[in-house]
Amino acid sequence: MSEKPEVFTTIRDKANTKYKEKGSIFLAFAHPINSALQFDELLAGYRKEYYDAVHHCSAYKLIDGNQKYSDDGEPTGSAGIRIMNAIEHKGFNNLAIIVVRYFGGVKLGVGNLGKAYYETSIETLERAEMVTLHKFEKFHFSAPYELSSFLYRGLEGSDVKIISSDYATGLKIEAWIKSEVAHKIASGLYASSNGVLEVLPLNEENYFEV
């Protein structure tokens, strides 16, 4: 597994398209995903829905380096890798594509078959809305009431997403901070408070739009 990137691009929602080649019908479905388990569940769902199809070929790529593709009975190198080529051509991560094929009675040959899977996948991705996500880290801040305004001012802006605030005993805030600037913001607030502010990294990561 590789280290997760600071930023990556994927699609916002499901996208799909239909492609025909010499009688064969290709139905492609692209989904944003976060895990191999999520992909397995999607694939199982499409196998159940399109139970009468000849092939259910697929590929997925995750930001942790985990990736997989399958020809599902098609000639080796004609389907899964071509779907993966489309994902990589677009530079996407955390993405899965499943292509269901109904055989039309005419063999396409490995070259034309590979082209059909690639073109179907590319067209599906071009129909999707692209989204860029940035890595954020989770922090807990604790301050006396008199530093409330100071702390809120320090956590303003698109690089910070406040999760919760609690005034029961002083001010306690949990927030996501963009990874690229997290140390600078957290250490800067601590220093500016002369050490009065309590800053605790929670060792959690997530991805958000900015």
C-alpha positions in Angstrom: 0.0 0.0 0.0 1.3 3.5 -0.9 0.9 6.6 1.2 -2.4 8.4 0.6 -2.0 11.5 -1.6 -2.7 15.1 -0.4 -5.2 15.5 -3.2 -6.9 13.3 -5.8 -9.6 13.5 -8.5 -12.7 11.2 -8.8 -16.3 11.5 -9.9 -19.1 13.0 -7.8 -21.8 10.5 -8.5 -22.6 7.4 -10.6 -22.4 7.7 -14.4 -23.4 5.3 -17.1 -23.5 4.8 -20.8 -24.5 2.3 -23.5 -22.3 1.3 -26.4 -23.0 -1.0 -29.4 -20.6 -2.8 -31.6 -21.6 -5.4 -34.2 -24.7 -6.5 -32.3 -23.0 -6.7 -28.9 -24.3 -4.3 -26.2 -21.9 -2.8 -23.6 -23.5 -1.2 -20.5 -20.9 0.7 -18.4 -21.4 2.0 -14.9 -18.8 4.2 -13.1 -19.0 4.8 -9.3 -16.9 6.7 -6.8 -15.8 4.2 -4.1 -13.8 4.2 -0.9 -12.9 0.5 -0.5 -12.5 -2.9 -2.2 -15.4 -4.1 -0.2 -17.6 -1.4 -1.6 -16.5 -2.5 -5.1 -17.3 -6.1 -4.4 -20.8 -5.1 -3.3 -21.4 -3.1 -6.4 -20.2 -5.9 -8.7 -22.4 -8.4 -6.9 -25.4 -6.1 -7.4 -24.7 -5.8 -11.2 -24.2 -9.5 -11.5 -27.6 -10.0 -9.9 -29.4 -7.3 -11.9 -27.9 -8.3 -15.3 -27.8 -12.0 -14.6 -28.4 -12.9 -18.2 -25.4 -11.0 -19.5 -22.4 -12.9 -20.8 -19.7 -10.9 -19.1 -19.4 -8.5 -16.2 -15.9 -7.0 -16.6 -14.5 -4.4 -14.3 -11.7 -2.4 -12.8 -11.1 -0.2 -9.8 -8.4 2.0 -8.4 -8.0 3.3 -4.8 -5.9 6.1 -3.4 -4.0 3.6 -1.1 -2.6 1.9 -4.2 -5.0 -1.0 -4.2 -6.3 -1.7 -7.7 -7.7 -4.7 -9.6 -9.2 -5.5 -13.0 -11.0 -8.5 -14.4 -11.7 -9.8 -17.9 -14.5 -12.1 -16.5 -14.1 -14.7 -19.3 -13.2 -12.3 -22.1 -9.9 -12.9 -23.9 -6.9 -12.0 -21.7 -6.1 -8.3 -22.0 -9.2 -7.4 -23.9 -11.4 -6.0 -21.2 -10.3 -5.4 -17.6 -7.0 -3.7 -18.4 -8.7 -1.6 -21.1 -11.2 -0.4 -18.5 -8.2 0.4 -16.1 -6.5 2.3 -19.0 -9.5 4.6 -19.2 -9.4 5.3 -15.4 -5.7 6.0 -15.6 -6.1 8.1 -18.7 -8.4 10.4 -16.8 -6.2 10.4 -13.8 -9.0 9.3 -11.4 -8.7 7.5 -8.1 -11.3 5.9 -5.7 -13.2 4.9 -8.8 -14.8 1.7 -10.1 -16.1 0.9 -13.6 -18.2 -2.2 -14.3 -19.0 -3.0 -17.9 -21.8 -5.5 -18.7 -21.7 -7.2 -22.1 -24.5 -8.8 -24.0 -23.0 -10.9 -26.8 -24.5 -10.1 -30.2 -23.6 -13.2 -32.1 -20.5 -11.8 -33.9 -17.0 -12.2 -32.4 -15.2 -8.9 -32.4 -11.6 -10.0 -32.1 -9.3 -9.0 -29.3 -8.4 -5.6 -30.9 -12.0 -4.4 -31.5 -13.1 -5.9 -28.2 -10.5 -4.0 -26.3 -11.4 -0.8 -28.1 -15.1 -1.3 -27.3 -14.4 -1.7 -23.5 -12.0 1.3 -23.6 -14.4 3.6 -25.5 -17.3 2.6 -23.4 -15.4 3.4 -20.2 -14.0 6.7 -21.5 -17.4 7.9 -22.6 -18.9 7.0 -19.2 -16.2 9.0 -17.4 -16.7 12.0 -19.8 -20.4 12.1 -18.8 -19.5 12.2 -15.1 -19.0 15.3 -13.0 -15.4 15.5 -11.8 -14.5 16.4 -8.2 -11.2 17.2 -6.6 -10.8 16.1 -3.0 -8.1 17.3 -0.5 -6.8 15.4 2.6 -7.8 16.8 6.0 -6.6 15.9 9.5 -8.8 15.9 12.6 -7.9 18.1 15.7 -9.3 18.8 19.1 -8.9 22.3 20.6 -9.6 23.3 24.1 -9.5 26.9 25.4 -10.9 29.1 28.2 -14.0 31.2 27.4 -11.9 34.4 27.0 -10.1 32.9 24.0 -13.3 31.9 22.1 -13.1 34.7 19.6 -9.4 34.2 19.1 -9.9 30.5 18.4 -12.8 30.9 16.0 -10.9 33.6 14.0 -8.0 31.2 13.8 -10.2 28.4 12.4 -11.9 30.5 9.7 -11.5 29.8 6.0 -11.9 27.0 3.5 -8.9 25.1 4.9 -10.9 24.3 8.1 -14.2 22.5 8.6 -15.5 22.7 12.2 -17.3 19.6 13.3 -18.5 20.5 16.7 -18.3 23.1 19.5 -18.9 22.6 23.2 -19.2 25.4 25.8 -19.8 23.2 28.9 -16.4 23.8 30.4 -14.6 26.5 28.4 -14.6 26.1 24.6 -13.9 22.7 23.0 -13.8 22.4 19.2 -13.3 19.5 16.9 -12.3 20.4 13.4 -10.9 19.0 10.2 -7.9 21.0 8.9 -6.4 20.6 5.4 -3.4 18.4 5.7 -1.1 20.7 3.7 -1.5 23.5 6.3 -2.6 21.6 9.4 0.7 21.8 11.3 1.1 25.5 10.5 -2.5 26.4 11.7 -2.4 24.2 14.8 1.1 25.2 15.9 0.4 28.9 15.1 -2.7 29.0 17.3 -0.9 27.3 20.1 2.0 29.8 19.9 -0.2 32.8 19.6 -2.1 31.7 22.8 1.2 31.6 24.7 0.5 27.9 25.3 -2.9 28.4 26.9 -4.7 26.7 24.0 -4.7 22.9 24.1 -4.2 21.3 20.7 -4.6 17.6 20.2 -4.2 15.8 16.9 -6.7 12.9 16.7 -4.8 10.9 14.1 -7.8 10.7 11.7 -7.9 11.6 8.0 -10.7 12.3 5.6 -11.1 13.9 2.2 -13.2 16.9 1.3 -13.8 19.5 -1.4 -12.2 22.9 -0.7 
